[in-house]
Amino acid sequence: MFKVNDNYQKLPGSYLFSTIAKKVNAYSAANPQKSIIRLGIGDVTQPIAPSIIAAMHSAVDEMGNAATFHGYAPDLGYEFLRSAIAKNDYVARGCDISADEIFVSDGAKSDSGNIQEIFSVDNKIAVCDPVYPVYVDSNVMAGRTGTYDPKTEMWSDVIYMPCTMENNFVPEFPKETPDIIYLCLPNNPTGTTITKSQLQEWVDYANKNGAVIIYDAAYEAYISEDDVAHSIYECEGAKTCAIELRSFSKNAGFTGVRLGFTVVPKELKCGDVSLHAMWARRHGTKFNGAPYIVQRAGEAVYSDAGKAELKQQVAYYMNNAKTIKEGLKDAGYTVFGGVNAPYIWLKTPEQMTSWEFFDYLLENANVVGTPGSGFGPSGEGYFRLTAFGSYENTVTALERIKKL
Ligand SMILES: Cc1ncc(COP(=O)(O)O)c(C=O)c1O
């Protein structure tokens, strides 16, 4: 008789966004005349920029011609894309990362879920709380997290680093030393970030303690302040302790197109073992490459026209962020984030729980957000709104919230 991976049985019940969808569907069925504005899920709404669409069209045409057809992509991704990434995302920012340290993938969700595979099951992970759920769940599936306590909503073998208004959402070094540290900066869900010098302290801590940092920089394009690092490799010593994950989803609207990459520096080693070689082996065995058409689209992100168009797109969302943040402040809310990230994190009013506020907002303003507690116990009492809606919807949502 076959056996299943029991670790999957340990995962607690329904996923945050499916619970939200159920609640919204039930409300909508009972109140069909109400127009609901969704500022919950972190999906983009603006179309792919024209120069990127043009690059995709031309790649589609190449695929229809025997002379320019492309089959399987090279394991690490096409050189044209990896060189554009190295030049624009790293060398231009003073980071010594080369094209052959970049692994092109279908997005940061897969990479953030898969990267744990190259580490021993005995490693202890540390995560911020609240957190993007993939980091923890993928480690649960691997059997690295111990037992789940439904009361505290915590795993016995996970080190939690609370990020709340009390510590300004800056994770503190944990009492117990972790082996693997997940950092997502700018942060989803809190929309906050840390300064480059604070990040440098984490790099120094990891190097000193023999830990590795998995650095998720999916929201890097939204950074507006000068003292915030766009890449962890802007910090001295990061190449010996950090893996960086990037996504084209939020900077270029590729949530449905799918493209991302992971940087594993050649200097990153565990004793004599190269993590770059391990990830290359894993990538080559389990992944057959992002589509040629999509990689050409990714290349266009770095063209002059692409950069100009995407700058406008990011500005559009950040204008929404400003609208939400200022609107909420005017309405008397305590608000965080929204300056270097497209998320607004607010304190729920009058001691409401995150889910109580979710219901309140849905029923009274017909606005959908995401309860902070869905991202971890320290998210209780907070609520996330995203700037990824249309400007018109964002303005209407805030008008409704102000009237409550
Ligand atoms: C922190 C973080 N990492 C990764 C992802 C997933 O990115 P991708 O669309 O590239 O899989 C998201 C998506 O919301 C995210 O918030």
The ligand as an SDF file (V2000), in Angstrom:
LIG
                    3D

 16 16  0  0  0  0  0  0  0  0999 V2000
    6.4180   38.2630   -1.3000 C   0  0  0  0  0  0  0  0  0  0  0  0
    6.0140   37.5960   -2.5530 C   0  0  0  0  0  0  0  0  0  0  0  0
    6.8570   36.7520   -3.1420 N   0  0  0  0  0  0  0  0  0  0  0  0
    6.5210   36.1110   -4.2650 C   0  0  0  0  0  0  0  0  0  0  0  0
    5.2910   36.3210   -4.8720 C   0  0  0  0  0  0  0  0  0  0  0  0
    4.9250   35.5640   -6.0970 C   0  0  0  0  0  0  0  0  0  0  0  0
    5.4550   36.1220   -7.2240 O   0  0  0  0  0  0  0  0  0  0  0  0
    5.2840   35.4260   -8.6260 P   0  0  0  0  0  0  0  0  0  0  0  0
    4.0400   35.9680   -9.2510 O   0  0  0  0  0  0  0  0  0  0  0  0
    6.5340   35.8120   -9.3620 O   0  0  0  0  0  0  0  0  0  0  0  0
    5.2020   33.9560   -8.4520 O   0  0  0  0  0  0  0  0  0  0  0  0
    4.3890   37.1980   -4.2990 C   0  0  0  0  0  0  0  0  0  0  0  0
    3.0800   37.3970   -4.9140 C   0  0  0  0  0  0  0  0  0  0  0  0
    2.1630   37.9850   -4.4390 O   0  0  0  0  0  0  0  0  0  0  0  0
    4.7610   37.8460   -3.1090 C   0  0  0  0  0  0  0  0  0  0  0  0
    3.9240   38.6860   -2.5080 O   0  0  0  0  0  0  0  0  0  0  0  0
  1  2  1  0
  2  3  1  0
  2 15  2  0
  3  4  2  0
  4  5  1  0
  5  6  1  0
  5 12  2  0
  6  7  1  0
  7  8  1  0
  8  9  2  0
  8 10  1  0
  8 11  1  0
 12 13  1  0
 12 15  1  0
 13 14  2  0
 15 16  1  0
M  END
$$$$
